[in-house]
């Protein structure tokens, strides 16, 4: 990558800028049989223009719900989301539709997120029609341009989703998201359904597009090595709660929270020389979000659990510079 | 070193409405006693079909074994009758399936699913079988096994179901255990638990394991030997150290480069393998990797390279290693 293309990275490192997206105390409960399923609990996060924030955690930790709630696919139980300084929870009707042009999503399963009865032209064109962006000849031109952008051929335009491989379908999903020229894209596990050799193709495409168009990503995933590679900062979640937030290098070099340490240590490394390294294997399963543990939610599996962990929810604080965590070990 | 399993020139096809799918096209590999062999490859490369052939679990038709033999302890499995196979399945060869959510019977208690194999293959009473089931649940690390043995699968979490699956597959102390993507459906912290459990059990019982996976990290951490499959063929084999440190086939090299390592420089783009695997309905005569290979030569188009010895334990099939080819790097 040449130095010319790095202009947007420069924006990321500039101090004192306004965040593109501000999440404050976001909470989302679902009602299940008169009980509350606490999917997301008090999540706060600033996302700056041009950066990629990774959101990692195990299944059921609320990362997808958090992503969907941030872009108003779910209505939050509590908390605010500001986009460009405006509270988007107050939006409705026209304003909400306008917001959808700014914020888009790429879904996990490329087999389920494309309508099997629509051609590629209609799938991508639908976004243009809804927002009245292009009509007639222009519409087709724009669709061809988008196909070219994501590395598909012009001849693909009249085909149906079943005629494509998983990687190609994910490219269609990306083209659809880009059709409305969004600023911010939530990528909800965009590569986890793809084969290894195809994953790298899609990740490279996402990075190329980010540099070309100055996109901002929230990248949700459970594959830590891929998240480290693509993200500038990483937020680790467990059972709906924020565990740790740091730049991706810092998080991997100095993981503070015992959960992050266990998660990093559990990732299998494709290098047989490291086979016998010391590993932290946490015992047990993730507790039910219907009835999460008191105090720190990780205490039931934490190797360092203390008395205070059951009594008090640990405070979210900056332990090192720009490195936040919620753990009683650091008080 | 003796081999518990030898697969020789196996060819398996499926007859479908659209034509014949050549899922496995001449697979050769062997499993040494007490070792773990990984079969790696992308979806559709024939790794699960190979595994199910060993267990004779493919319905015929549409499947057809066109050629080759599978020698288990020296006996050809493909020549055995269904009756004989029933004696081998679950007893001498155990299998762990990918998805613990769907491979357990939801209407039968976990204990009954474990004792089913024991009662079939061994001359024991129901009471003894039950106590063995409790012991097995304890062995695979399920707390309160006396209570759990009478529960149904839906009362177990994902990781616990996979533990129960392992308990079922180990019930008769098989000589060979086939694990078909045993951790793909699980989270990383649970995956680490299950892989550790399989390793511990192998150390205790001396079982040989075939581990089918697409996760190179899992291979590097748990296996001794690797079989790399592509488009129904084995393109490279060797010990884990050989294949990861000196991969000989361009596809293996490509796989190693396309996964980010934790020490990967972020400024360096990942090097993907361009294109996608060929259609096995109508495979080419030449090397199956030809269309995606950066070193492709004229000869690769029409002639499939033979499987050549590379030194050590390593074999690969690539024309680059032919004496007449130019040095690749």
Boltz contact constraints between the chains, C-beta under 6 A:
constraints:
  - contact:
      token1: [A, 58]
      token2: [B, 187]
      max_distance: 6.0
  - contact:
      token1: [A, 59]
      token2: [B, 187]
      max_distance: 6.0
  - contact:
      token1: [A, 165]
      token2: [B, 276]
      max_distance: 6.0
  - contact:
      token1: [A, 195]
      token2: [B, 42]
      max_distance: 6.0
  - contact:
      token1: [A, 195]
      token2: [B, 43]
      max_distance: 6.0
  - contact:
      token1: [A, 196]
      token2: [B, 258]
      max_distance: 6.0
  - contact:
      token1: [A, 197]
      token2: [B, 258]
      max_distance: 6.0
  - contact:
      token1: [A, 197]
      token2: [B, 273]
      max_distance: 6.0
  - contact:
      token1: [A, 200]
      token2: [B, 258]
      max_distance: 6.0
  - contact:
      token1: [A, 200]
      token2: [B, 270]
      max_distance: 6.0
  - contact:
      token1: [A, 200]
      token2: [B, 272]
      max_distance: 6.0
  - contact:
      token1: [A, 201]
      token2: [B, 272]
      max_distance: 6.0
  - contact:
      token1: [A, 203]
      token2: [B, 270]
      max_distance: 6.0
  - contact:
      token1: [A, 204]
      token2: [B, 269]
      max_distance: 6.0
  - contact:
      token1: [A, 204]
      token2: [B, 270]
      max_distance: 6.0
  - contact:
      token1: [A, 225]
      token2: [B, 260]
      max_distance: 6.0
  - contact:
      token1: [A, 225]
      token2: [B, 262]
      max_distance: 6.0
  - contact:
      token1: [A, 226]
      token2: [B, 260]
      max_distance: 6.0
  - contact:
      token1: [A, 229]
      token2: [B, 260]
      max_distance: 6.0
  - contact:
      token1: [A, 229]
      token2: [B, 264]
      max_distance: 6.0
  - contact:
      token1: [A, 262]
      token2: [B, 189]
      max_distance: 6.0
  - contact:
      token1: [A, 266]
      token2: [B, 188]
      max_distance: 6.0
  - contact:
      token1: [A, 266]
      token2: [B, 189]
      max_distance: 6.0
  - contact:
      token1: [A, 266]
      token2: [B, 192]
      max_distance: 6.0
  - contact:
      token1: [A, 267]
      token2: [B, 188]
      max_distance: 6.0
  - contact:
      token1: [A, 268]
      token2: [B, 217]
      max_distance: 6.0
  - contact:
      token1: [A, 268]
      token2: [B, 218]
      max_distance: 6.0
  - contact:
      token1: [A, 268]
      token2: [B, 221]
      max_distance: 6.0
  - contact:
      token1: [A, 269]
      token2: [B, 217]
      max_distance: 6.0
  - contact:
      token1: [A, 270]
      token2: [B, 216]
      max_distance: 6.0
  - contact:
      token1: [A, 270]
      token2: [B, 217]
      max_distance: 6.0
  - contact:
      token1: [A, 270]
      token2: [B, 220]
      max_distance: 6.0
  - contact:
      token1: [A, 270]
      token2: [B, 259]
      max_distance: 6.0
  - contact:
      token1: [A, 271]
      token2: [B, 220]
      max_distance: 6.0
  - contact:
      token1: [A, 272]
      token2: [B, 220]
      max_distance: 6.0
  - contact:
      token1: [A, 272]
      token2: [B, 240]
      max_distance: 6.0
  - contact:
      token1: [A, 272]
      token2: [B, 241]
      max_distance: 6.0
  - contact:
      token1: [A, 272]
      token2: [B, 244]
      max_distance: 6.0
  - contact:
      token1: [A, 275]
      token2: [B, 221]
      max_distance: 6.0
  - contact:
      token1: [A, 281]
      token2: [B, 192]
      max_distance: 6.0
  - contact:
      token1: [A, 281]
      token2: [B, 193]
      max_distance: 6.0
  - contact:
      token1: [A, 281]
      token2: [B, 196]
      max_distance: 6.0
  - contact:
      token1: [A, 282]
      token2: [B, 189]
      max_distance: 6.0
  - contact:
      token1: [A, 285]
      token2: [B, 157]
      max_distance: 6.0
  - contact:
      token1: [A, 285]
      token2: [B, 159]
      max_distance: 6.0
